[in-house]
Amino acid sequence: MLKLPLCLIPLIFISSCSVSNSSVVPPKPQLTPQLTQPSSLNLALTLAPIQSGTLPTQAQIEEFVKKLTDDGYNPTTQGIWIQSGNTLLANYRGTIPLPAASIAKVATTLVALERFNPDHQFTTDFGMTGTIKDGVLYGDLIVKGGDDPFFVWENAIAVGNLLNEMGIKRVTGDLIIVNSFYMNFKLSPLESGTLLKVGLNSQNWTKEAQTQYKTLPPVTPRPQVIIEGSVKTIATTPSNLKPLLSHHSLPLAELLKKMNLYSNTWMTKMINQALGGDSIVAQKAAQLAQVPTTEIQLGGSDRISPRAAVGMFLAIEQYLQQYNMTVADVFAIIGQDEGILEKRPLPAYAVLKSGIWENISALAGALPTQHQDTIWFAIMNVGQPWEQSEVEQEQLLSELVNKWGKVVTAPSQLKPLSSRVNYKSSLIKHEQN
């Protein structure tokens, strides 16, 4: 896991908003229709059974572990699982859970997709109590959170501008937060509400908000919604609430891709909370990956077996087929995507998730080859220095690609759905009676 400075994160994660008018909240858009006929990709993707005897790539893996052992690593804290199709190619302590770092985000990705679907959008509702007269809302501005893990400065600016368009320039009451509202990856609704109050009024923008504003189109107005009261949180929505507007997040698949590209742990925590907590996510992920629950342990020190990591990738690929999507829609594509993996010398067109934290270095995903098709693998290393195990991982993957043949283009199994590239968040204005 890579921790980024809080001041930089809102600048890295940039979404776009579109605005439309409606008297009612629209239904959630089904942006990628499910297939009506089986796809050419629609093959059974399952974990390879454990086999006795010598596996095709076992000797190479044993040599990999020996190199680490010679460098001072404990051989009992290394784990590897490699398979192609239903054929197991290598297994070194592959069923034993090891510290996983951000490989745990693969579990979040799998369970979130299965629970919500790739096109799910988290909704944040804005409303008011009181009345609007001459640019003043005589009452409170209410924000009803909806678990959106990616509401940032840009979204607050868009909301402020739409409130201005709706005739609200000043609020005499309070900014009241209901339920799980997050902003700029803050888990505290009160802290998030305080940031929103700043974002709605350009006169009070911080340096970070100013920097974010400069990334927007030059014609973007600077909002001015002055809230005279304080920020408060309450447990239930006021009965006299009048709807103003709704903000719909980016679709879930795009949120997960951002989370995985930059290994954003705050987004993971928010999504896991929406799913019922770490233990629920772990149990469901194990069920979907078809591994014992002991192989996926989340909460506190996350531990996952290499086999379980591969099983989750396979389950994600299998699930996404019905939407004409692949794991490349939710994980980093080497050589194409930005993020924490872009500077590592890894094979082109591989679709990967890494995990780095203290003495943990892990890498899992899909490796395209000419002669073995797609290789599904997980390499999990524990020991210091973790940088050395990273180098060994990169060398191992390079050797495997040289052995089985480099691909010159991504196979269909590892291509993202191109039509999703322009998906945005949106604002819906509610007509006032």
ABEGO torsion letter per residue (X at the ends): XBBBBAAAAAAABBBBBBBBBBABBBBBBBABBBBABBBAABBBBBBBBBBBEBBAAAAAAAAAAAAAAAAGBBAAABBBBBBBEABBABBBGAABBBBAEAAAAAAAAAAAAAAAEAABBBBBBBBBBEBBBGGBBBEBBBBBBAGBAABBAAAAAAAAAAAAAAGBABBABBBBBBEBBBBGGBABAAAAAAAAAAAABAAABBAAAAAAAAABBAABBBBBBBBABBBBBBABBBAABBBABBBBBBBAAAAAAAAAAAGBAAAAAAAAAAAGEAAAAAAAAAAAAGBBAAABBBEEBBBBBAAAAAAAAAAAAAAAAAAGBBAAAABBBBGABBEAAAABBBBBGBBBBBBBBEABBBBBEBBBBAAAEBBBBBBBBBEOBAAAAAAAAAAAAAAAAAAAEBBABBBAAABBBAAAAABBBBBBBBBBX
